[in-house]
């Protein structure tokens, strides 16, 4: 190999310092690697918009580096802690230009699913069911998707669906594709699927009547038959004043207590929480739920998240006013 004048071959070693507990990028994950190491590997082995696969996510350094370097990425780990730490790490580094991503867990909590954006939920649950979501939302007869063989799917982000939904759905699937309806009916196949959180007695009885009296099968599918649903953990926070100085600054102790049938995995803390933006933790991985922080006089908003062993989370937001005395002005979830 010829070198240009003044050039130098790269060394056969990389001078990248090990991470220490006082490093700014240290998050407390036991196997965490320096982000400079992963950035160098990714730059060397890929180009912008390539896909980076990390099947053992751990502390999320590879994913964080790939995101920073404008690579697409896919991360996998059997550990709930690894997945959630990686998600929170991405949140902490996010801004208005950050790309969107999805986190797929083995369980989902009812509140998050039940009250999320309706169209987003429809598209997502149809996909989880193995179907194709309706992206047009116009001229669709009120249908929200279809199976791979084009059988209609309707999604109701509700509980105790009544008979009127079944009646309207039957009319819609007949108008949607009459030939398909007749073909499914004659073949003893479902003419359509209704997905909801639960179904009332009227809907169940009408589906049964259609099956026995009109040879028409409509399948009622509960969300929990598609994906497992659990209850998110409970969370409470105790606030104690530890000390104060002549400048009016206060040292405050926070003790978070989470409860979950499956056990608590960890806590994360955002001491500068902005209610209009994402949760951006300064303390990402706290196993004990106990933190101390110094505050100047004024109003402060603090948020703590708890993550349980199923990967479900809850958040509590604390508003503190420090002006001569420490006043906890609000507390909400």
N, C-alpha and C positions, 0 to 999 in steps of 0.2 A: 504494500500500500504506500502511495506517495502522499506526503503531507504538503499542504500549501505553506508558503513561507510564514513562519510565526505560529503555525498550527501545532496541535498537540493531541495525541491519542487519548481517548477517555481512559480513566483508570479502571482496573478490574474490581474496584470496590466503590461503594457509595458511602459518602460521609453524611449520614443522617442520624442525628442524636436520638437516643432512646427517650421515650416519654417518661416523665416523672410526675409525681402527684401535684407539684406546684405549676405544671405547664398549663397554659391557657386553654389548650384543646383537650386536656384530660377530663374525661367524663366519669371515670370510676369503674369502667368495664375492665375486668381482669385481663383479657387478652387483647386489649386495644393496641393498635399499631399507629405509628406516626402517619398523619395524612400526607406528608411529603413523600413517604415511601410509596404509597399507593398512587399518588399523582404521577410519580416518575414511571411506574410500571404501566399505568393506563396510557400516558402520553406515548410511551415507547411501542406499545402493542396495539394501539387502536387509533381511529380518527374520529373527529366530531361526528355525532349522530350514529356511530356504531353502537352495538348493544353489549353491555358489560354484564356478565352473569356471575353472581356470588352465591353459591349454594350453601354457604356457611356464614351467614351475615355477621354474627357476633355483635360487636359494638357499632357496626354500621360504617366503618371507615371507608371501605371500598365504595359503598353506595354514595356517601357524602362526597368523595373525590370524583366519582363519575358524574354526579349532578353538577358539581363545580366546573367540570371540564366539558360540559355540554354533550355528554354521552347519554344515550338511553340505557336503562338498567333494569335488572330483575334480581331481587334478593330473596333468598329462601333460608329459613331456619326453623328447627323444631322447637326452639325455645321462645316462649312468649316474651320473656325479658328482652331477648335479642331483637325481636320484631318491633316491639314497642319503643325500645331505646332508639332504634334506627329511625322510626317515625318521628319521635320527638326531636331527634337530632336534625332531621330535615326541616321540621317546623322552626327550630331555633335559628336556622340559617336562611329561612325563606324571605323573599321580598316580592314585590309586585310582578317581577319578571320570572319568577320561579315557575317551572313546569308543574302541571298537575300530576298526581299519582294516586294509586289505590292501594289500600292495605287489606289483605284478605286473611281473616282469622278463621278458626274452626268453630267459633261461636259469636253471636251478635246479640246486643241487648235490645229489648223490646222498645224502650223509649227512643233510642236512636233511629231505629227503623220506622217506627210508627209515626214519628213527627218530622222526618226529613222531607226535603223537597219532593212533591208528589211525582213529577215527571222523572226525576232522577231515580226515585224508588221503583217506579214502574219499569223503566228500562233495565235497571239492575236485577230485579227479581225475575223478570222474564228471561234474562240471560242465565241466571242461576238455575232456572227451570229447564234450560237447554233450548230455549226458544230464541226468536229474533224480535227485538223490540221495534215498535212503530215509531219512526223518527219524524213522520210527516205531521201527525196530530191534526190533520184536516182531511175531511172526506173519508174518515176511517170507521164510520158507524159506531163510534165510541169504543172501538177495540184498541187494545194496547200492545198487541204483538201476535205472533203466530208460531206454531211449532215448525219443525223442519219440513213437515208435509203440508204446511199452510193451514192447519186447523187453528181457528181463532183463539186468542187468549185475552181475557179481560182481567185487569188488576184493580182491586178496591183496597185502598190503604185504610181499612176500617175494620171494626169488630162487629159481630152479630149482623152480618149481611142478611137482608130480608128477601121475601119472595119477589118483590118488585124488581130487584136486580136480576133475578133469574128470568123473569118474564121479558124484560127489556133486552137481556143478552140473547135469548132465543130468537127474538125478532131480528136482532142485529146480525146474527150469524146466518140466518136465512137470506137476508138481503145482501150480505157480504159476498157470498158465492153459493148460489142455489144448487149448482151441480155438485160442488164439494159437500154441501150439507146432505144432499140425498145419498151421495156415495158413502159417506161416513155412517149415515143412519142405516142404510141397507146392509152395510158391512159390520154392523153391531160395534162400531167404533164411536168414541166420543165426538160429538159435533162441535165441542168447544170446552174450554177450561176457564173457570173463574178462580182467581187467586185472591185470598183475603186472610186477615188474621184469625177470624172466626166467623161462623155462620149461624144464623138464628134458626129456630124451629121451622118457620115458614119456608125458608129457602131449602132446607133439607127435605121437607115433606114434598115440595113441588118437584124437586129433582127426582125423588123416588117415584112420584106419580107419572112423570114424563117417561121414565124408564119402563114402568110396568104397563101403562095404558097406551102410550104412543110410540113405544120402541125407540125413544130418543134419549141418548145418553149425554148428560152434561156432567162433567167432573168438577166437584168442589174441592179445591186444594188449599189447605191451610199453610201459611207461610212457614210454620215450624216443620212441615213435612218436607220442605225444600232445603231449609237451612236451620241449624239448631239455634234456639233462642234462650238466653239466660237473663238474669237480672243484674244490672250493673251494681258495683259495690257502693255501700254507704260511706259517707265521709264526714267527719267533724274536725274542727280545728280549735285548739286552745291557744290563747294569746297571753303572754306574761311579759311585764316590763322587768328587765334585769338591772339596768343602770341608766344614769343620765349624767350629762356634763354641763358645764357653765354655758355652752353654746346652745343649749336646748336640744341637743341630739340625744336619741334614745337607743339603747340596745334592747331589742325585742326578741323574745323566744317564741317560736311557733312549734306546737306539738300537734301533728296530724294523726288521727286515728281512723283507719279504714276498716270496714267489716265486709266480709264476703264468705259465703259458704265454702268456696274453694281456696280461700286464703289470699293474702295480699302479697303481691310481687315487689312493688317499689312505689316511691313517691317522686314527683318532680315539682320544682318551685320556680315561679316567675315573680320576682320582686318588683318588676316595673310593668305590670300587666296593663295592656291597652285593650279595653273592651271592644274596640272596633277592629282589632287585628287578631292574628293567630296567637295562641299561647306559645311564648318563646322562653323556655326555661333557662335560667342561669345555673341552677342545680338540677341536673338531668336524672341522676340515678342515686336516690336516697333510700336505703333499705330500712332506716329506722323511723322516718317521719318526723325528725326533730331538727330544726334549724335555728340559728341565731343570725340577726341582721341588724345593722345600724341605720337609723333613719334620721334625717334632718327634720326640722320643724316644717310642717305643711301637711298636705293630704297625700296619701299613698294608696295604691291598689295592689294587692298581692293575690296571686292565684296559686293553688296547689292542686295537682292531679294525683289521683291514686289509681294504680293499675293492679288488677287481680290476676290470679294464675290462669284465668281463661283469656286474658288480654282485654277484658272489658275495663272501662275507666269511668271515673266521675271527677268532677271539678268543683272546688269551692273557692269563692272569691271573697276576699276580706278587704274592707275599706277602713283605713286607719287615718285618724286626724291627730297630728302631734303638734300641740300648741300649749305648752305649759304642762298639760296632762296628756296621757294617751287615751284616746277615745276610739272605740271600735264602732264606727258609725253605721255599718251595714254588713250583712252576711247573707249570701244567697248562693244557690247552686245553679 
